[in-house]
Amino acid sequence: MFAQGNGSAGISEATQMVTSYFDPATQLIYAIGAVVGLIGGVKVYNKFSSGDPDTSKTAASWFGACIFLIVAATILRSFFL
């Protein structure tokens, strides 16, 4: 019985440690998404200014990646917290 008490305390402590990392990790992923969005905006603007006909494909890929990062961070956070 005494061993079970220590085991559950260890599991509780490990759970607390893992869940404490989610808020900083989520904020980091949001920051990465913002940087990806800014870089994508500059790339799309450069292609649009030069008259490249492939602008819409580039815009969809960059901004799709940015939206994926934000949605993935939100879903993972809601799953595990």
N, CA, C and O atoms as a GROMACS GRO file, in nm:
protein
  324
    1MET      N    1   0.081  -0.119   0.000
    1MET     CA    2   0.000   0.000   0.000
    1MET      C    3   0.086   0.126   0.000
    1MET      O    4   0.055   0.224  -0.068
    2PHE      N    5   0.192   0.121   0.076
    2PHE     CA    6   0.277   0.239   0.083
    2PHE      C    7   0.341   0.268  -0.054
    2PHE      O    8   0.357   0.384  -0.092
    3ALA      N    9   0.376   0.163  -0.128
    3ALA     CA   10   0.438   0.181  -0.260
    3ALA      C   11   0.339   0.242  -0.358
    3ALA      O   12   0.379   0.321  -0.444
    4GLN      N   13   0.213   0.207  -0.347
    4GLN     CA   14   0.114   0.264  -0.438
    4GLN      C   15   0.097   0.413  -0.415
    4GLN      O   16   0.077   0.488  -0.511
    5GLY      N   17   0.105   0.457  -0.292
    5GLY     CA   18   0.095   0.600  -0.262
    5GLY      C   19   0.208   0.678  -0.327
    5GLY      O   20   0.184   0.786  -0.382
    6ASN      N   21   0.329   0.626  -0.323
    6ASN     CA   22   0.442   0.693  -0.386
    6ASN      C   23   0.431   0.692  -0.537
    6ASN      O   24   0.470   0.789  -0.604
    7GLY      N   25   0.377   0.584  -0.592
    7GLY     CA   26   0.361   0.576  -0.737
    7GLY      C   27   0.260   0.676  -0.788
    7GLY      O   28   0.283   0.741  -0.890
    8SER      N   29   0.149   0.690  -0.720
    8SER     CA   30   0.047   0.787  -0.764
    8SER      C   31   0.097   0.930  -0.745
    8SER      O   32   0.063   1.019  -0.824
    9ALA      N   33   0.176   0.954  -0.642
    9ALA     CA   34   0.232   1.087  -0.624
    9ALA      C   35   0.331   1.119  -0.736
    9ALA      O   36   0.337   1.232  -0.784
   10GLY      N   37   0.408   1.020  -0.777
   10GLY     CA   38   0.503   1.040  -0.888
   10GLY      C   39   0.431   1.066  -1.019
   10GLY      O   40   0.474   1.152  -1.097
   11ILE      N   41   0.323   0.993  -1.043
   11ILE     CA   42   0.246   1.015  -1.166
   11ILE      C   43   0.181   1.152  -1.164
   11ILE      O   44   0.178   1.221  -1.266
   12SER      N   45   0.130   1.193  -1.050
   12SER     CA   46   0.069   1.326  -1.039
   12SER      C   47   0.173   1.435  -1.062
   12SER      O   48   0.145   1.535  -1.129
   13GLU      N   49   0.291   1.416  -1.007
   13GLU     CA   50   0.398   1.515  -1.026
   13GLU      C   51   0.442   1.521  -1.172
   13GLU      O   52   0.466   1.629  -1.225
   14ALA      N   53   0.452   1.405  -1.237
   14ALA     CA   54   0.491   1.402  -1.379
   14ALA      C   55   0.384   1.469  -1.466
   14ALA      O   56   0.415   1.541  -1.560
   15THR      N   57   0.258   1.443  -1.433
   15THR     CA   58   0.148   1.507  -1.508
   15THR      C   59   0.154   1.658  -1.492
   15THR      O   60   0.135   1.732  -1.588
   16GLN      N   61   0.179   1.704  -1.372
   16GLN     CA   62   0.189   1.848  -1.347
   16GLN      C   63   0.306   1.910  -1.423
   16GLN      O   64   0.294   2.020  -1.477
   17MET      N   65   0.418   1.839  -1.427
   17MET     CA   66   0.535   1.890  -1.498
   17MET      C   67   0.509   1.899  -1.648
   17MET      O   68   0.546   1.998  -1.712
   18VAL      N   69   0.445   1.797  -1.705
   18VAL     CA   70   0.418   1.797  -1.850
   18VAL      C   71   0.318   1.905  -1.886
   18VAL      O   72   0.336   1.976  -1.985
   19THR      N   73   0.211   1.919  -1.808
   19THR     CA   74   0.111   2.021  -1.840
   19THR      C   75   0.163   2.162  -1.820
   19THR      O   76   0.110   2.256  -1.879
   20SER      N   77   0.265   2.180  -1.738
   20SER     CA   78   0.320   2.314  -1.720
   20SER      C   79   0.398   2.360  -1.843
   20SER      O   80   0.422   2.480  -1.858
   21TYR      N   81   0.436   2.269  -1.932
   21TYR     CA   82   0.509   2.307  -2.053
   21TYR      C   83   0.418   2.349  -2.166
   21TYR      O   84   0.466   2.406  -2.264
   22PHE      N   85   0.288   2.323  -2.157
   22PHE     CA   86   0.199   2.350  -2.270
   22PHE      C   87   0.180   2.498  -2.297
   22PHE      O   88   0.177   2.539  -2.414
   23ASP      N   89   0.166   2.580  -2.195
   23ASP     CA   90   0.146   2.723  -2.218
   23ASP      C   91   0.266   2.788  -2.286
   23ASP      O   92   0.247   2.859  -2.385
   24PRO      N   93   0.390   2.767  -2.240
   24PRO     CA   94   0.504   2.825  -2.312
   24PRO      C   95   0.520   2.768  -2.453
   24PRO      O   96   0.556   2.841  -2.545
   25ALA      N   97   0.493   2.638  -2.469
   25ALA     CA   98   0.506   2.578  -2.602
   25ALA      C   99   0.401   2.634  -2.697
   25ALA      O  100   0.430   2.659  -2.814
   26THR      N  101   0.279   2.655  -2.648
   26THR     CA  102   0.175   2.713  -2.732
   26THR      C  103   0.212   2.855  -2.773
   26THR      O  104   0.193   2.892  -2.889
   27GLN      N  105   0.263   2.932  -2.680
   27GLN     CA  106   0.304   3.069  -2.713
   27GLN      C  107   0.419   3.069  -2.815
   27GLN      O  108   0.423   3.154  -2.904
   28LEU      N  109   0.510   2.974  -2.803
   28LEU     CA  110   0.620   2.962  -2.899
   28LEU      C  111   0.568   2.928  -3.038
   28LEU      O  112   0.615   2.983  -3.137
   29ILE      N  113   0.473   2.837  -3.045
   29ILE     CA  114   0.417   2.800  -3.176
   29ILE      C  115   0.341   2.917  -3.237
   29ILE      O  116   0.346   2.937  -3.358
   30TYR      N  117   0.270   2.995  -3.154
   30TYR     CA  118   0.203   3.115  -3.206
   30TYR      C  119   0.304   3.215  -3.261
   30TYR      O  120   0.281   3.278  -3.364
   31ALA      N  121   0.415   3.230  -3.192
   31ALA     CA  122   0.519   3.323  -3.239
   31ALA      C  123   0.580   3.274  -3.371
   31ALA      O  124   0.605   3.354  -3.461
   32ILE      N  125   0.603   3.144  -3.381
   32ILE     CA  126   0.655   3.088  -3.506
   32ILE      C  127   0.554   3.108  -3.619
   32ILE      O  128   0.592   3.139  -3.732
   33GLY      N  129   0.426   3.091  -3.588
   33GLY     CA  130   0.322   3.113  -3.688
   33GLY      C  131   0.319   3.258  -3.735
   33GLY      O  132   0.297   3.284  -3.853
   34ALA      N  133   0.342   3.352  -3.644
   34ALA     CA  134   0.345   3.493  -3.682
   34ALA      C  135   0.464   3.523  -3.773
   34ALA      O  136   0.451   3.598  -3.870
   35VAL      N  137   0.579   3.466  -3.741
   35VAL     CA  138   0.698   3.487  -3.825
   35VAL      C  139   0.677   3.425  -3.963
   35VAL      O  140   0.714   3.485  -4.064
   36VAL      N  141   0.619   3.306  -3.967
   36VAL     CA  142   0.591   3.241  -4.096
   36VAL      C  143   0.494   3.327  -4.177
   36VAL      O  144   0.510   3.340  -4.298
   37GLY      N  145   0.393   3.384  -4.111
   37GLY     CA  146   0.298   3.471  -4.180
   37GLY      C  147   0.364   3.595  -4.237
   37GLY      O  148   0.333   3.636  -4.348
   38LEU      N  149   0.455   3.655  -4.160
   38LEU     CA  150   0.525   3.774  -4.210
   38LEU      C  151   0.617   3.741  -4.328
   38LEU      O  152   0.620   3.814  -4.427
   39ILE      N  153   0.690   3.633  -4.316
   39ILE     CA  154   0.778   3.592  -4.426
   39ILE      C  155   0.695   3.560  -4.550
   39ILE      O  156   0.732   3.596  -4.662
   40GLY      N  157   0.584   3.490  -4.529
   40GLY     CA  158   0.495   3.458  -4.641
   40GLY      C  159   0.438   3.582  -4.706
   40GLY      O  160   0.426   3.589  -4.829
   41GLY      N  161   0.401   3.680  -4.624
   41GLY     CA  162   0.349   3.805  -4.680
   41GLY      C  163   0.451   3.876  -4.767
   41GLY      O  164   0.418   3.928  -4.873
   42VAL      N  165   0.576   3.878  -4.722
   42VAL     CA  166   0.681   3.942  -4.801
   42VAL      C  167   0.705   3.865  -4.931
   42VAL      O  168   0.722   3.926  -5.036
   43LYS      N  169   0.707   3.733  -4.924
   43LYS     CA  170   0.728   3.652  -5.046
   43LYS      C  171   0.614   3.673  -5.146
   43LYS      O  172   0.638   3.688  -5.266
   44VAL      N  173   0.492   3.674  -5.096
   44VAL     CA  174   0.376   3.693  -5.185
   44VAL      C  175   0.379   3.834  -5.246
   44VAL      O  176   0.351   3.850  -5.364
   45TYR      N  177   0.413   3.933  -5.166
   45TYR     CA  178   0.422   4.069  -5.218
   45TYR      C  179   0.528   4.080  -5.327
   45TYR      O  180   0.505   4.144  -5.430
   46ASN      N  181   0.643   4.017  -5.305
   46ASN     CA  182   0.749   4.020  -5.407
   46ASN      C  183   0.703   3.954  -5.537
   46ASN      O  184   0.730   4.006  -5.645
   47LYS      N  185   0.634   3.842  -5.526
   47LYS     CA  186   0.586   3.774  -5.646
   47LYS      C  187   0.478   3.856  -5.715
   47LYS      O  188   0.474   3.864  -5.838
   48PHE      N  189   0.389   3.917  -5.636
   48PHE     CA  190   0.283   3.998  -5.693
   48PHE      C  191   0.340   4.122  -5.763
   48PHE      O  192   0.293   4.160  -5.870
   49SER      N  193   0.442   4.182  -5.702
   49SER     CA  194   0.503   4.302  -5.761
   49SER      C  195   0.576   4.271  -5.890
   49SER      O  196   0.580   4.354  -5.981
   50SER      N  197   0.635   4.152  -5.898
   50SER     CA  198   0.709   4.118  -6.019
   50SER      C  199   0.618   4.065  -6.130
   50SER      O  200   0.664   4.042  -6.241
   51GLY      N  201   0.490   4.046  -6.101
   51GLY     CA  202   0.396   4.001  -6.203
   51GLY      C  203   0.397   3.851  -6.226
   51GLY      O  204   0.356   3.804  -6.332
   52ASP      N  205   0.444   3.776  -6.130
   52ASP     CA  206   0.447   3.630  -6.142
   52ASP      C  207   0.305   3.575  -6.141
   52ASP      O  208   0.226   3.609  -6.052
   53PRO      N  209   0.270   3.490  -6.236
   53PRO     CA  210   0.133   3.435  -6.239
   53PRO      C  211   0.108   3.329  -6.131
   53PRO      O  212  -0.005   3.285  -6.113
   54ASP      N  213   0.211   3.289  -6.061
   54ASP     CA  214   0.200   3.184  -5.960
   54ASP      C  215   0.176   3.241  -5.820
   54ASP      O  216   0.203   3.173  -5.720
   55THR      N  217   0.127   3.363  -5.810
   55THR     CA  218   0.113   3.431  -5.682
   55THR      C  219   0.010   3.364  -5.592
   55THR      O  220   0.033   3.349  -5.472
   56SER      N  221  -0.103   3.323  -5.648
   56SER     CA  222  -0.209   3.265  -5.564
   56SER      C  223  -0.167   3.132  -5.503
   56SER      O  224  -0.204   3.102  -5.390
   57LYS      N  225  -0.090   3.053  -5.576
   57LYS     CA  226  -0.040   2.926  -5.522
   57LYS      C  227   0.058   2.951  -5.407
   57LYS      O  228   0.054   2.882  -5.306
   58THR      N  229   0.144   3.048  -5.423
   58THR     CA  230   0.239   3.082  -5.318
   58THR      C  231   0.168   3.135  -5.195
   58THR      O  232   0.202   3.099  -5.082
   59ALA      N  233   0.069   3.220  -5.216
   59ALA     CA  234  -0.007   3.276  -5.103
   59ALA      C  235  -0.080   3.165  -5.028
   59ALA      O  236  -0.080   3.163  -4.905
   60ALA      N  237  -0.141   3.075  -5.100
   60ALA     CA  238  -0.214   2.966  -5.036
   60ALA      C  239  -0.121   2.876  -4.955
   60ALA      O  240  -0.156   2.834  -4.845
   61SER      N  241  -0.004   2.848  -5.007
   61SER     CA  242   0.088   2.759  -4.935
   61SER      C  243   0.145   2.825  -4.809
   61SER      O  244   0.151   2.761  -4.704
   62TRP      N  245   0.187   2.952  -4.817
   62TRP     CA  246   0.245   3.019  -4.700
   62TRP      C  247   0.141   3.043  -4.592
   62TRP      O  248   0.164   3.014  -4.474
   63PHE      N  249   0.027   3.095  -4.632
   63PHE     CA  250  -0.074   3.126  -4.531
   63PHE      C  251  -0.143   2.999  -4.480
   63PHE      O  252  -0.192   2.996  -4.367
   64GLY      N  253  -0.147   2.896  -4.562
   64GLY     CA  254  -0.197   2.767  -4.516
   64GLY      C  255  -0.106   2.709  -4.408
   64GLY      O  256  -0.154   2.651  -4.310
   65ALA      N  257   0.024   2.725  -4.426
   65ALA     CA  258   0.119   2.678  -4.325
   65ALA      C  259   0.103   2.756  -4.195
   65ALA      O  260   0.110   2.699  -4.086
   66CYS      N  261   0.080   2.886  -4.205
   66CYS     CA  262   0.061   2.970  -4.086
   66CYS      C  263  -0.067   2.929  -4.013
   66CYS      O  264  -0.066   2.916  -3.890
   67ILE      N  265  -0.174   2.909  -4.085
   67ILE     CA  266  -0.301   2.869  -4.023
   67ILE      C  267  -0.289   2.730  -3.962
   67ILE      O  268  -0.344   2.705  -3.855
   68PHE      N  269  -0.217   2.640  -4.029
   68PHE     CA  270  -0.197   2.505  -3.973
   68PHE      C  271  -0.125   2.511  -3.840
   68PHE      O  272  -0.163   2.441  -3.746
   69LEU      N  273  -0.021   2.593  -3.829
   69LEU     CA  274   0.052   2.604  -3.702
   69LEU      C  275  -0.039   2.653  -3.589
   69LEU      O  276  -0.035   2.600  -3.478
   70ILE      N  277  -0.119   2.752  -3.617
   70ILE     CA  278  -0.206   2.808  -3.515
   70ILE      C  279  -0.313   2.708  -3.474
   70ILE      O  280  -0.340   2.690  -3.355
   71VAL      N  281  -0.376   2.642  -3.572
   71VAL     CA  282  -0.481   2.545  -3.542
   71VAL      C  283  -0.424   2.423  -3.470
   71VAL      O  284  -0.485   2.371  -3.377
   72ALA      N  285  -0.307   2.376  -3.513
   72ALA     CA  286  -0.246   2.260  -3.449
   72ALA      C  287  -0.211   2.289  -3.304
   72ALA      O  288  -0.232   2.204  -3.217
   73ALA      N  289  -0.159   2.407  -3.276
   73ALA     CA  290  -0.127   2.442  -3.137
   73ALA      C  291  -0.253   2.449  -3.052
   73ALA      O  292  -0.253   2.403  -2.937
   74THR      N  293  -0.358   2.505  -3.107
   74THR     CA  294  -0.483   2.516  -3.031
   74THR      C  295  -0.545   2.380  -3.005
   74THR      O  296  -0.593   2.354  -2.894
   75ILE      N  297  -0.544   2.293  -3.104
   75ILE     CA  298  -0.604   2.160  -3.088
   75ILE      C  299  -0.521   2.077  -2.990
   75ILE      O  300  -0.578   2.009  -2.905
   76LEU      N  301  -0.390   2.080  -3.001
   76LEU     CA  302  -0.307   2.004  -2.908
   76LEU      C  303  -0.326   2.052  -2.765
   76LEU      O  304  -0.330   1.972  -2.672
   77ARG      N  305  -0.337   2.182  -2.748
   77ARG     CA  306  -0.357   2.236  -2.614
   77ARG      C  307  -0.491   2.194  -2.557
   77ARG      O  308  -0.501   2.160  -2.439
   78SER      N  309  -0.595   2.195  -2.641
   78SER     CA  310  -0.727   2.154  -2.592
   78SER      C  311  -0.734   2.003  -2.567
   78SER      O  312  -0.811   1.958  -2.481
   79PHE      N  313  -0.657   1.925  -2.640
   79PHE     CA  314  -0.653   1.781  -2.619
   79PHE      C  315  -0.592   1.744  -2.484
   79PHE      O  316  -0.646   1.660  -2.411
   80PHE      N  317  -0.481   1.805  -2.452
   80PHE     CA  318  -0.401   1.762  -2.339
   80PHE      C  319  -0.423   1.843  -2.212
   80PHE      O  320  -0.372   1.806  -2.106
   81LEU      N  321  -0.498   1.951  -2.220
   81LEU     CA  322  -0.523   2.028  -2.096
   81LEU      C  323  -0.666   2.023  -2.064
   81LEU      O  324  -0.709   2.081  -1.964
   0.00000   0.00000   0.00000
